[in-house]
């Protein structure tokens, strides 16, 4: 089983992972919107 | 690097007693957040899709067995070629790699699970609905998509109402892939065990990290492109409609900006698996680990700047043709580095030829054939003749079948004992390999000649001059299709009937964290962070 310190470290890792996920989701949405906008503006 | 070698292989064997597996069927499989269960779901789903897409390939090869129309109507034939590709690319190969990633990445980096387990569940369960929607179009009045998997307008816009289902299915597949990729990146960047630095990670982890970045960059592009197709079809816009001031060639640019990296999305994890298997059965560390990492990153970067080699015939400025031609040829350099390193790993190794190694060696040889025909296609001037012929079909099938699919087979045989706790039948594995390796060449090699002689792709009928090679190709196709039933037999036998227990390490030369866990691994692996030492690092240079 994990010690208290190890559990704290795991919590920290998971928090960082959620931040990374939000950042990556923002990148994906930006690419999608940018492509749509470029199509709309070009036409 | 820590030299503490206190981590015994047996420590984790006892974790079986603390599994806490959900007891009910629905709890275990529908609501699961466990990376191994979700990996199994992905792998079973992709195998099912492999057989559905394969059945479509059988229909295609049966129709092409002889000149003339004999089995299906031309429009249905076109639906088969389109659906075969969409299902194999998005339903079989990609989910299979995600399944491998789910099963192996946490165990390889010493994490207890994927970073975002609930999203992991969601990203899998979207897929069955997406493919149910896609396949349902075959039963609609307007039929399934028939314009090719590239969905080029204006042809794709001439389909009926079912086109909306196709677009939404592609959207759902894209969302699933993006969520899966986010999870992979978040896991690799944040969940590694202490001491597992980036340049100590196994090659499979590296190739998946880079693949996940590719997916996040290109899937939204595909989603944007098909959304514009949707509005052109149903809402009167003219993004790609020349009559309304749009540009159909623009769709090709956008599609291939997604489509070419997509090819590498399917092949980079294959590079990773082969880079795990060859050192194990050559009993030598991987030659040039760092070079392999940089070569993978280089291939990924180059994949973004070569898209227009798929469309040399649309008529682009000479400078454009030259740029895309030379950029494409440049990919041969990092790819050559990889092939050189695999061969160098085998050089003077104590090699044995178990089924995973046979598939891995066949991968190196046959993928290289696909790579070389790719170089031929990269030459803009000669591509004008090869374009849209069976030479292209032969090329990409060599890359994807004895390339990506053989690597999937190799990986499945390599890790099957770890996953199930039982050894598979080596005899039947080898029968599966030889049947597949011989038939896949009978299937695809003659298609080079058909293409060079000018046979166009995506046609149900052809001139009698192409009859012999088509018949040979179809016979190879039927044998290859039937051979895959052996694979299913081997898996079923391994899971339910095999009496030979697998050890933790399974293979004598295997190194890496996943081999420190019992076979099968405990439901929750690495409840305590593992110790990273020279016995648990698969390939990394000790200097890093």
Interface residues (C-beta under 8 A of the other chain):
Chain A: X1 X2 X6 X9 X10 X13 X14 X16 X17 X18 X20 X21 X24 X25 X27 X28 X29 X31 X32 X35 X36 X39 X42 X43
Chain B: X112 X115 X116 X119 X178 X181 X182 X183 X185 X186 X187 X189 X190 X191 X216 X217 X219 X220 X221 X223 X224 X225 X227 X228 X237 X238 X239 X245 X246 X250 X254 X527 X528 X529
